[in-house]
Amino acid sequence: MTASASDDRTRGEEPAIIDVHDWLQEVAGHTSMEVTRLPLEELPGWHTDPATGNLRHDSGGFFTVEGLDVRRPGEPVPAWTQPIINQPETGILGILLKRVDGVPYVLMQAKNEPGNPDGPQVSPTVQATRSNYTRVHQGRAVPYLEFFREPRGRVLADTRQSEQGAWFYRKRNRNMVVEVAERVPAAEGFRWLPLARVYGLLAVPDRVNMDARTVLSCLPSQRGAEPAGAFAAAVARSRDASRGARHELGEILSWLSGVRSTADVRATLVPLDRVRGWRRSGGRISHESGRFFDVIGVRVEARGREVSGWSQPMLAPVGTGLVAFLVRRIGGVVHALVRARVDPGYTDVVELAPTVQCTPGNYDHLPPAARPPLVDLVLDALAGAAPGRVRFDTVLSEEGGRFHHARNRYVVVETDDDPLPGHPGFRWLALHQIDDLLRHSYYLNVEARSLTACLHGLAWGPAYGVPSRPRMLTAAVR
């Protein structure tokens, strides 16, 4: 399918198979990006505030790297300080959708980011910070922005959602899906792709970026091909709001409100030079244990972007994370075990997270009580202790605009039992209840939204050459 033919399909022919991998490689050739590590002290356009040690842009825009003081009395780790990104603006993440002969297509962009581990990824139609779309950097205008700033078409999803609460301080983006009927040509670097194809690509490592995944998670259920396999069919059925659930939605909301009301979390921005246990040397900021993440500097030279070159700080995580849902069929309805998670950067203190969300190595030095519940159950399943029960297993990268080579292993493991009966921090949610919560802001965190999109993708079956069973990876995350 060519760019000129992909934007207005009016006949009933079968869509051509799109080799997205070749397209991404083609775009990589046209939009080169060279990323060079630089010491933080040598980043052009950035400076260290002499009064605070904070890293900030000379213009006062974009974002700052500051310190955060966190107090959690009574917890296994009752206090810590850390660097954190403070970007007090709301960006736009938007996908245009169009139906051709009843088949949903989405307009996706092949976008490279300096933190991507392997070049361009399939990205939303619009992925822009406020600094981008107000053109603080004096770059080119953001294509298709007008469809989202004043929506042109039928709005299928429009919510504000958080980003990583451990690395961002109260960062949020507007997540939108707008369905259009008009002819919208695909610009250079964009393609109209069958929605089924994009869902299928979620099983391929590092192909669909984080911003696309979070928007796809907010998309209401769309009718797809007949799912392949009993579990995929159960996932598709479980998005039907008429199906039952272990708990009423009102009970879930009351539980979450109670956790939010009683969680004792005190997170205060402090000068970066006051963080304890972190050292600035060798042109970067690192934890004295070598764990968690580093703050590094990069210089970017890009062709085919709104701006041809820039420099910036980035967070570079240490190790590959593990993000997992335990799922269980209750009354024939697939439920996911969610955890009420506290992260200091959340706008509303607590959000619903996957069953397991951690980098296991970060807990090696802590007491057993601080080790996340069920992490060993998931690791054992990945090691072969639960044959046939690992329903999804793929390594996906996180937002490459602020994080350098940040990757998580996204996993879905099916179980027949409740491993934590009565635990006050966990609840079983039916998939249709997760859909309901995603119509609103700040209920599911970004990792849970990514994993939800992956679950939705399983219900679409084979998608133009992408296998319905994701490739099993052997990434070491212990």
Salt bridges, closest charged atoms under 4 A:
ASP7 OD2 - ARG183 NH2 3.30
ASP8 OD1 - LYS98 NZ 3.67
ASP8 OD2 - ARG183 NE 3.76
GLU13 OE2 - ARG9 NH1 2.73
GLU13 OE2 - ARG11 NH2 3.51
GLU41 OE2 - ARG280 NE 3.20
ASP49 OD2 - ARG56 NE 3.71
ASP58 OD1 - HIS47 ND1 2.85
ASP69 OD1 - ARG71 NE 2.68
ASP69 OD2 - ARG276 NH1 3.56
GLU75 OE2 - ARG72 NH2 3.73
GLU113 OE1 - ARG305 NH1 3.48
ASP158 OD2 - ARG174 NH2 2.76
GLU179 OE2 - ARG99 NE 2.82
GLU179 OE1 - ARG154 NH1 3.29
GLU182 OE1 - ARG152 NH2 2.92
ASP206 OD2 - ARG407 NH2 2.50
GLU251 OE2 - HIS247 ND1 3.05
ASP264 OD2 - ARG266 NH2 3.11
ASP294 OD2 - ARG284 NH1 3.11
GLU301 OE2 - ARG299 NE 3.95
GLU306 OE1 - ARG305 NE 3.60
ASP343 OD2 - ARG341 NE 2.81
ASP348 OD2 - ARG260 NH1 3.19
ASP376 OD1 - ARG371 NH2 2.99
ASP380 OD1 - ARG478 NH2 3.14
ASP393 OD1 - ARG409 NE 2.78
GLU398 OE1 - ARG213 NH2 3.48
GLU414 OE2 - ARG329 NE 2.67
GLU414 OE1 - ARG389 NH1 3.98
GLU414 OE1 - ARG391 NH2 2.71
ASP416 OD1 - ARG389 NH2 2.64
ASP435 OD2 - ARG239 NE 2.86
ASP435 OD1 - HIS456 NE2 3.33
